[in-house]
Amino acid sequence: MTDFSFDLMEICAPGVKALKPYEPGKPVSELQREFGVRDVIKLASNENPLGPSPRALAAVRATLGGMAIYPDAQAYELRRTLAARFHVDPACITVGNGSEQVLELIARVFLQPGTNAVFSRYAFAVYPIVTQAVGAAGCIADAHAPEHPTAPYGHNLDALLAAINAGTRVVFIANPNNPTGTWLDRRALHGFLTRVPPRVLVVVDEAYAEYIAEADYPECTRWLSEFPNLIVTRTFSKIYGLAGLRCGYSLAHARVAELLNRMRLVFNASNLAQMGALAALGDDAHVRRSAELNRAGHEQLQVGLRELRLKWIPSIANFLMVDFERPVRPIYDALLHQGIIVRPLGNYGLPHHLRITIGLPEQNERLLLALEQVLAA
Ligand SMILES: *Cc1c(COP(=O)(O)O)cnc(C)c1O
């Protein structure tokens, strides 16, 4: 292949230069290829171990024959159903190819060179990526210290407020946060919203909201009428078990949503995604089952980790961030050789931690046994 006669980086958009792509969890097929291990379990990407609702599967199957036809660009039925569920107007909803695409739309609409987005250290890695991609600056607020009593490594709202300056357009907050599992309660987050300058948009990413039973967990969708600068994102990738289908959405003031929808490519959500998501919304029993399974698995893992004398960060999501108090690469590799994929967090600046998704009871058991062996070796 002939190489370019000039520096290709000179013609690419400035934001691209510093970009480091998101490191996803290792796919099962890759591990099978590399190590020849069979019976691989993936506890690396916070997917629902129960899979999707049978209703969602049936709806996707029933839609397959319509693949030659472009999807509904307005996602009319899906938006109407979401609007009814959250007591908002359908005009407040933006559907994305996964909620990460909605996050990207927010960056493309509201950020540009000379402006900045504020987020916490250890916040979800997509925020710095979408910010850099459009050439805006990321202002990183310090997180709580590892010794913090309730939310070690968690979002520090005072630090986030202090990081906001005249160039700030967006604050990204994941509640609960991935990869830490830490969360903000209703009073804290509401107080924060009252203190943020009205010209700054606050994105609250609630990817795990449906898992959460804590009484003072704030479902921010109720605050949309109070704070026009609030954008709440949700996804079908986590409790709904549809990560591979790619569907997420945001709720926001109708004028914000109108801008996001202007930037959105018209056919960004496939007809399979729209129909699968719609059917998933109609199966509350599957959601309940998934949340219950997660709670039991949470307990099982915590008991096992305690027996292994391991420390973890208190989490209300479907994963735990475990602190091995030493570099985890050898542990991660040894688990891979046993056919277990978890998530190293070196790219988050957390080389002593692994993020482990809560799986089925037998998967959790296999993980704990493997950890016991690996740590004894
Ligand atoms: C998994 C996750 C998402 C969801 O991404 P999709 O693009 O909807 O699959 C969004 N935010 C956070 C914090 C997540 O952990």
The ligand as an ORCA input file, in Angstrom:
! r2SCAN-3c Opt
* xyz 0 1
  C     -23.278      0.552     29.842
  C     -23.379      2.000     30.050
  C     -24.043      2.797     29.133
  C     -24.813      2.166     28.019
  O     -24.269      2.260     26.797
  P     -25.162      1.832     25.539
  O     -24.545      2.634     24.476
  O     -26.572      2.222     25.816
  O     -24.985      0.366     25.385
  C     -24.147      4.151     29.361
  N     -23.624      4.690     30.464
  C     -23.001      3.960     31.393
  C     -22.479      4.599     32.627
  C     -22.850      2.588     31.201
  O     -22.215      1.859     32.109
*
